[in-house]
């Protein structure tokens, strides 16, 4: 399952680009994309994102500029405190910045 998921999500023709620059603390789109990159860095967490949000890899890929899709990613993190704190730590920001970004996107 895990290999099929990874192959489906990361198809060579439609690979996601993960932003490596530090996001602006006030840009909700940049923060959401950074958070998405963090979520997708772990196969189990990525599968849980899709299962809980009801999105497909295609929906996620096609919605990278859609505030509703990015808001769903941040909702996913905000609804599981351990992931919220871990994502914020990985992005070197306060968890509240991800919460604020979600509020601006939704």
Secondary structure, 3 states (H helix, E strand, C coil): CHHHHHHHHCCHHHCCCCCCCCCCCCCHHHHHHHHHHHHHCCHHHHHHHHHHHCCCHHHHHHCCCCHHHHHHHHHHHHCCHHHHHHHHHHHCCCHHHHHHHHHHHC
